[in-house]
Amino acid sequence: MATAKKPFKATITSYQVGFGDCYLLTFHYTDMKRHVLIDFGTKFRSKVKFKVDMTAVAKQIKADCSELAMVVATHRHYDHISGFETTKTGGPGAIIRDCRPKLVVQPWTEDPKLAEDATKLETGAGRHVRSLSAMNALADALDANLGALVDTSSRAMRGIADELTYLGGDNITNRSAVENLMRMGKPDRMRYVHLGSKLDVRNILPGVKIHVLGPPTLGQSKDIKNYARRSDEYWSLQARAVDVAASRTSGDTMFRGGRRRVPLPARWFAQQLREMQADSLLQIVRVLDETMNNTSLILLFEAGSKKILFPGDAQLENWSAALKDEKIQKLLAGVDVYKVGHHGSDNATPRHALWERFGKRRRASFRTLLSTRDGEYSSVPKPSLHQALAEDSTLLSTQDFAPGELSRSFDIKL
């Protein structure tokens, strides 16, 4: 029997992973179904103590699809790829690997060849990728040494330590997940893409076109190129500094738990120095977190008359190059389903630069997807954005799932 050349329906399934992303995009043909898994992760540490059984979610994904045509890992943040981790006894990543994806797609910054060869893309690309890896090393160093670096005896320091732990956790190396994604893709089934890349999926998703809208390469974005030039070796130096500082705890003059006591008249000044040091670390980690978000894939799926947009955690700096292109502006005007960027942060869905470009918003057929958890961040999801999503679209948010509910789906006629 001949295979259908195009799908007639799509189903989007949102999985409950707390503050994280996990979506299954299913294309229905007259004689088959083809499935795309987009991200699979949850928060490294949950402030609201939300528990997620990632193995149960993985089993549900496998029950829903059996086999995967494609896996998309938008970027390496823990809350987007931690579900791909494996353990000695299997783990959720092994279950997903057993779905035998025919293609694994990641941003160009994940290409392992770039760490050794800077000539694969524009000059400086390898340096930029090495810089991103050094950021992960910094996060690992912070996670391992935070107790030695930050004295949490004061309320102010506890707040800084909490945020360092919280943000740093999502930027740790994720080696198991990264390696599992590479094994799933293998050299012949792995694509590392950037703004404008041709992603031909006709053999695995007949009748589906994928537009790659981000991330830009160094040559496509002046902001990223300037950043890469400035950051050469910066992050690795910071990681070394964290390790050295933690190994040289020299009493109350700098760190908790040392040998020498600060004289009583100088203790107020010593406390101020400790807080300044911790605050500087926090500023560095905030920049680290935003930089990793801006390596996120932005994929627009086009099938039949419908367009479905998955931007991962891409923020405005990532979007900037794409939004200057008139063809991309026209594509955005026709979007029917929008996966809300970065769990509803304002910088990922700026009102004028992006939200108002969606020409179909305010129609009942315009759907939005939000995977978040109230209380994890003070302004995510952004209240004004959340209100716009509720008023101008049909919103499906994992926040509204019933206790124990693993997933919800809806269909789109193509």
C-alpha positions as CSV (number, residue, x, y, z in Angstrom):
1,M,0.0,0.0,0.0
2,A,1.3,3.4,-1.0
3,T,2.3,5.8,1.9
4,A,0.3,9.0,2.2
5,K,2.2,12.0,1.0
6,K,0.9,14.4,3.6
7,P,-0.8,14.4,7.0
8,F,-4.4,15.4,7.5
9,K,-4.2,16.0,11.3
10,A,-1.7,16.8,14.0
11,T,-2.0,16.0,17.7
12,I,0.0,17.9,20.3
13,T,0.5,16.3,23.7
14,S,1.8,18.2,26.7
15,Y,3.4,16.2,29.5
16,Q,3.5,17.2,33.2
17,V,7.2,17.7,34.0
18,G,6.6,20.7,36.4
19,F,8.9,23.6,35.5
20,G,10.3,22.1,32.3
21,D,9.4,21.2,28.7
22,C,8.1,18.0,27.1
23,Y,5.9,17.8,24.1
24,L,5.0,15.1,21.6
25,L,3.9,16.3,18.1
26,T,2.1,13.6,16.2
27,F,1.3,13.8,12.5
28,H,-1.6,11.5,11.3
29,Y,-1.6,10.1,7.8
30,T,-4.2,7.8,6.3
31,D,-1.9,4.8,6.8
32,M,0.5,5.7,9.6
33,K,1.4,8.1,12.4
34,R,4.8,9.9,12.8
35,H,5.9,11.3,16.1
36,V,8.3,14.1,17.2
37,L,9.5,14.5,20.8
38,I,10.5,18.1,21.6
39,D,12.5,18.3,24.8
40,F,12.2,16.1,27.9
41,G,13.3,17.7,31.2
42,T,12.4,19.1,34.6
43,K,13.8,21.6,37.0
44,F,17.0,20.5,38.8
45,R,15.7,21.7,42.2
46,S,12.1,22.8,42.7
47,K,11.4,25.7,45.1
48,V,7.8,24.5,45.4
49,K,8.9,20.9,46.0
50,F,7.1,19.7,42.9
51,K,7.9,16.0,42.3
52,V,8.1,14.5,38.9
53,D,8.5,10.8,38.1
54,M,10.4,11.1,34.8
55,T,10.5,7.3,34.3
56,A,6.7,7.3,34.5
57,V,6.5,10.1,32.0
58,A,9.0,8.3,29.7
59,K,6.8,5.2,29.8
60,Q,3.8,7.3,28.9
61,I,5.6,8.8,26.0
62,K,6.6,5.3,24.7
63,A,3.0,4.1,25.1
64,D,1.8,7.1,23.1
65,C,4.2,6.7,20.2
66,S,6.0,3.4,20.3
67,E,8.6,4.8,17.8
68,L,9.9,8.3,17.2
69,A,10.6,9.8,13.9
70,M,12.5,12.7,15.5
71,V,13.8,13.9,18.8
72,V,14.5,17.6,19.3
73,A,16.6,18.9,22.2
74,T,16.3,22.7,22.0
75,H,19.3,23.4,24.3
76,R,21.2,21.8,27.1
77,H,19.5,23.3,30.1
78,Y,18.5,20.7,32.7
79,D,14.8,21.5,32.5
80,H,14.8,20.6,28.8
81,I,17.1,17.5,28.6
82,S,17.3,15.9,32.0
83,G,14.8,13.2,31.0
84,F,17.3,11.9,28.5
85,E,19.6,10.8,31.3
86,T,20.3,7.2,31.8
87,T,21.2,5.2,34.9
88,K,22.8,1.8,35.6
89,T,19.4,0.2,35.6
90,G,18.1,2.1,32.6
91,G,16.4,5.3,33.6
92,P,14.0,7.5,31.5
93,G,16.6,8.2,28.8
94,A,16.9,4.4,28.0
95,I,13.1,4.3,27.5
96,I,13.2,7.1,25.0
97,R,16.2,5.6,23.3
98,D,14.2,2.4,22.8
99,C,11.8,4.4,20.7
100,R,14.5,4.4,18.1
101,P,14.4,8.0,16.7
102,K,15.4,8.2,13.1
103,L,16.7,11.8,13.6
104,V,18.0,13.8,16.5
105,V,18.1,17.6,16.1
106,Q,20.1,20.0,18.3
107,P,21.4,23.6,18.0
108,W,24.8,24.1,16.2
109,T,26.4,25.0,19.5
110,E,26.1,21.3,20.5
111,D,28.2,20.0,17.6
112,P,31.1,18.1,19.3
113,K,33.4,18.8,16.4
114,L,33.3,22.5,17.0
115,A,35.0,22.1,20.3
116,E,38.1,21.0,18.4
117,D,37.7,22.6,15.0
118,A,36.7,26.2,14.8
119,T,36.5,26.2,11.0
120,K,33.2,24.4,10.6
121,L,31.2,27.6,10.7
122,E,32.5,31.2,10.9
123,T,35.8,32.0,12.6
124,G,35.4,31.9,16.3
125,A,32.6,29.3,16.4
126,G,34.8,26.7,18.1
127,R,35.9,29.3,20.7
128,H,32.2,30.1,21.4
129,V,31.3,26.5,21.9
130,R,34.3,26.0,24.2
131,S,33.1,29.0,26.1
132,L,29.7,27.4,26.5
133,S,31.3,24.3,27.8
134,A,33.3,26.3,30.3
135,M,30.0,27.9,31.5
136,N,28.8,24.4,32.4
137,A,32.1,23.8,34.2
138,L,31.5,26.9,36.2
139,A,28.0,25.7,37.2
140,D,29.5,22.3,38.2
141,A,32.1,24.1,40.3
142,L,29.5,26.2,42.0
143,D,27.3,23.2,42.7
144,A,30.1,21.3,44.3
145,N,31.6,24.2,46.3
146,L,28.7,26.4,47.3
147,G,29.0,25.5,50.9
148,A,32.6,26.7,51.1
149,L,31.9,29.9,49.0
150,V,28.8,31.3,50.6
151,D,28.2,31.8,54.3
152,T,24.5,31.3,54.8
153,S,24.3,32.5,58.4
154,S,22.7,35.8,57.3
155,R,19.3,36.1,55.6
156,A,20.8,38.0,52.7
157,M,23.4,35.4,52.0
158,R,20.8,32.6,52.2
159,G,18.8,34.3,49.5
160,I,21.9,34.6,47.3
161,A,22.9,31.0,47.9
162,D,19.4,29.8,47.1
163,E,19.4,31.5,43.8
164,L,22.9,30.4,43.0
165,T,21.9,26.8,43.7
166,Y,18.7,27.2,41.7
167,L,20.1,28.8,38.6
168,G,23.4,27.0,38.7
169,G,21.7,23.6,38.8
170,D,20.0,24.0,35.4
171,N,23.4,24.8,33.9
172,I,25.4,21.8,35.1
173,T,26.9,19.6,32.5
174,N,24.1,17.0,32.0
175,R,26.8,14.6,30.7
176,S,24.6,11.5,30.8
177,A,21.7,13.2,28.8
178,V,24.1,14.8,26.3
179,E,25.9,11.5,25.6
180,N,22.6,9.6,25.4
181,L,21.3,12.1,22.8
182,M,24.5,11.5,20.8
183,R,24.1,7.7,21.0
184,M,20.4,8.0,19.8
185,G,21.4,10.2,16.9
186,K,24.6,8.5,15.9
187,P,26.6,10.4,13.2
188,D,24.2,9.6,10.4
189,R,21.1,10.5,12.3
190,M,22.2,13.7,14.0
191,R,21.7,17.3,12.8
192,Y,23.1,20.4,14.4
193,V,21.3,23.4,12.9
194,H,21.1,27.2,13.0
195,L,19.0,30.0,11.6
196,G,18.3,29.2,7.9
197,S,19.5,25.6,8.0
198,K,17.8,23.3,5.5
199,L,16.2,20.5,7.6
200,D,14.9,18.0,5.0
201,V,12.5,15.6,6.8
202,R,10.5,14.4,3.7
203,N,11.6,10.8,4.3
204,I,10.5,10.7,7.9
205,L,7.7,13.3,8.0
206,P,6.2,13.4,4.5
207,G,4.4,16.7,3.7
208,V,5.9,18.5,6.7
209,K,8.3,21.4,6.3
210,I,10.5,22.7,9.2
211,H,11.8,26.2,9.2
212,V,14.8,26.8,11.4
213,L,14.5,30.3,12.9
214,G,17.3,30.1,15.4
215,P,19.8,30.1,17.0
216,P,21.9,32.4,14.7
217,T,25.5,31.6,14.1
218,L,28.3,34.1,15.0
219,G,28.1,35.4,11.4
220,Q,24.4,36.0,11.5
221,S,24.2,37.9,14.8
222,K,26.4,40.8,15.7
223,D,25.4,40.4,19.4
224,I,26.5,36.8,19.6
225,K,29.8,37.5,17.7
226,N,30.7,40.3,20.0
227,Y,29.8,38.2,23.0
228,A,32.0,35.3,21.8
229,R,34.9,37.6,21.3
230,R,34.6,39.1,24.8
231,S,34.1,35.8,26.6
232,D,37.1,34.0,25.3
233,E,38.4,31.9,28.3
234,Y,36.3,34.1,30.7
235,W,34.1,31.3,31.9
236,S,36.9,28.7,32.3
237,L,38.8,31.3,34.4
238,Q,35.8,31.8,36.6
239,A,35.4,28.1,37.1
240,R,39.1,27.8,38.1
241,A,38.6,30.7,40.5
242,V,35.7,29.0,42.2
243,D,37.6,25.8,42.7
244,V,40.7,27.7,44.0
245,A,38.6,29.9,46.3
246,A,36.8,26.8,47.7
247,S,40.1,25.0,48.4
248,R,41.6,28.0,50.2
249,T,39.0,28.7,52.9
250,S,40.9,31.1,55.1
251,G,38.7,31.7,58.0
252,D,36.0,34.2,58.6
253,T,37.8,36.9,56.6
254,M,36.5,35.3,53.5
255,F,34.6,32.0,53.9
256,R,32.7,30.0,56.5
257,G,34.4,27.3,58.4
258,G,38.0,28.5,58.3
259,R,40.7,28.6,61.0
260,R,41.0,32.3,61.9
261,R,38.4,34.5,63.6
262,V,37.8,38.1,62.4
263,P,38.4,40.6,65.1
264,L,35.2,41.9,66.5
265,P,35.5,45.6,65.2
266,A,36.1,44.2,61.7
267,R,33.3,41.7,61.5
268,W,30.7,44.1,59.9
269,F,33.2,44.8,57.1
270,A,34.0,41.1,56.6
271,Q,30.3,40.4,56.2
272,Q,29.9,43.1,53.6
273,L,32.9,41.6,51.7
274,R,31.3,38.1,51.8
275,E,28.0,39.4,50.5
276,M,29.8,41.4,47.7
277,Q,31.6,38.2,46.6
278,A,28.4,36.1,46.6
279,D,26.5,38.8,44.8
280,S,29.2,38.9,42.1
281,L,28.9,35.2,41.6
282,L,25.1,35.5,41.3
283,Q,25.4,38.1,38.6
284,I,27.8,35.9,36.7
285,V,25.4,32.9,37.0
286,R,22.5,35.0,35.8
287,V,24.4,35.9,32.6
288,L,25.3,32.3,32.2
289,D,21.7,31.2,32.4
290,E,20.6,33.8,29.8
291,T,23.4,33.0,27.4
292,M,22.5,29.3,27.4
293,N,18.9,30.2,26.7
294,N,20.0,32.1,23.7
295,T,21.5,28.9,22.1
296,S,18.0,27.5,22.0
297,L,16.5,26.1,18.8
298,I,13.5,27.9,17.2
299,L,11.6,25.5,15.0
300,L,8.5,26.3,13.0
301,F,6.6,23.2,11.7
302,E,4.5,23.8,8.6
303,A,2.0,21.1,7.5
304,G,-1.1,21.7,5.3
305,S,-2.4,25.1,6.2
306,K,-1.1,25.1,9.7
307,K,2.1,26.5,11.4
308,I,3.3,25.3,14.8
309,L,6.1,27.2,16.6
310,F,8.4,25.7,19.2
311,P,11.1,28.2,20.3
312,G,12.4,26.4,23.4
313,D,13.8,29.1,25.8
314,A,14.9,31.5,23.1
315,Q,15.0,35.1,24.3
316,L,15.1,38.3,22.4
317,E,18.8,38.2,21.7
318,N,18.3,34.8,19.9
319,W,15.2,36.1,18.0
320,S,16.8,39.4,16.9
321,A,18.4,38.1,13.7
322,A,15.3,36.2,12.6
323,L,12.9,39.1,13.3
324,K,14.7,41.2,10.7
325,D,13.8,38.8,7.9
326,E,10.6,39.7,6.1
327,K,9.9,36.1,5.1
328,I,10.1,35.0,8.7
329,Q,7.8,37.9,9.7
330,K,5.2,36.5,7.3
331,L,5.6,33.0,8.7
332,L,5.1,34.3,12.2
333,A,1.9,36.1,11.2
334,G,0.5,32.8,10.2
335,V,1.3,30.8,13.3
336,D,-1.6,28.7,14.6
337,V,0.1,27.1,17.7
338,Y,2.7,28.8,19.8
339,K,4.7,27.0,22.5
340,V,5.3,29.9,24.9
341,G,9.1,30.6,25.2
342,H,11.0,30.1,28.4
343,H,7.9,29.1,30.5
344,G,6.3,32.5,30.1
345,S,9.2,34.9,30.8
346,D,8.7,38.3,29.4
347,N,12.0,38.5,27.5
348,A,11.1,35.3,25.6
349,T,7.8,36.7,24.3
350,P,8.3,40.4,24.0
351,R,4.9,42.1,23.2
352,H,5.9,44.3,20.3
353,A,8.8,42.3,18.8
354,L,7.0,38.9,18.9
355,W,3.6,38.6,20.4
356,E,1.9,41.2,18.2
357,R,3.4,39.6,15.1
358,F,1.1,36.6,15.6
359,G,-1.7,37.7,13.2
360,K,-4.1,34.9,14.3
361,R,-4.1,35.8,18.0
362,R,-7.5,36.6,19.4
363,R,-9.0,33.9,17.2
364,A,-10.5,30.9,19.0
365,S,-8.4,28.6,16.8
366,F,-5.1,30.2,18.0
367,R,-3.6,27.8,20.6
368,T,-0.8,28.4,23.1
369,L,1.1,25.9,25.2
370,L,2.7,26.7,28.5
371,S,4.8,24.4,30.7
372,T,5.6,26.1,34.0
373,R,5.0,26.0,37.7
374,D,3.8,28.9,39.8
375,G,6.3,30.0,42.5
376,E,9.4,28.7,40.9
377,Y,10.4,32.2,39.8
378,S,8.8,35.4,41.1
379,S,7.9,36.7,37.6
380,V,7.6,33.5,35.5
381,P,5.1,33.3,34.0
382,K,4.9,37.1,33.6
383,P,1.5,38.1,34.9
384,S,0.8,40.5,31.9
385,L,1.9,37.8,29.4
386,H,-0.2,35.1,31.2
387,Q,-3.2,37.4,31.0
388,A,-2.6,38.0,27.2
389,L,-2.3,34.3,26.7
390,A,-5.6,33.6,28.5
391,E,-7.5,36.5,26.7
392,D,-6.0,36.2,23.2
393,S,-5.6,32.5,22.7
394,T,-6.8,29.1,23.8
395,L,-4.2,28.3,26.4
396,L,-3.1,24.8,27.5
397,S,-1.0,25.1,30.6
398,T,0.5,22.2,32.6
399,Q,-0.2,24.3,35.7
400,D,-3.9,23.4,35.3
401,F,-3.3,19.6,35.2
402,A,-5.1,17.6,37.9
403,P,-2.9,15.9,40.5
404,G,-1.4,12.8,39.0
405,E,-2.4,13.8,35.5
406,L,0.6,13.0,33.2
407,S,-0.6,14.5,29.9
408,R,-3.2,16.3,27.9
409,S,-3.7,16.4,24.1
410,F,-5.5,18.3,21.4
411,D,-5.9,17.8,17.7
412,I,-5.4,20.3,14.8
413,K,-7.0,19.7,11.4
414,L,-4.4,20.4,8.8
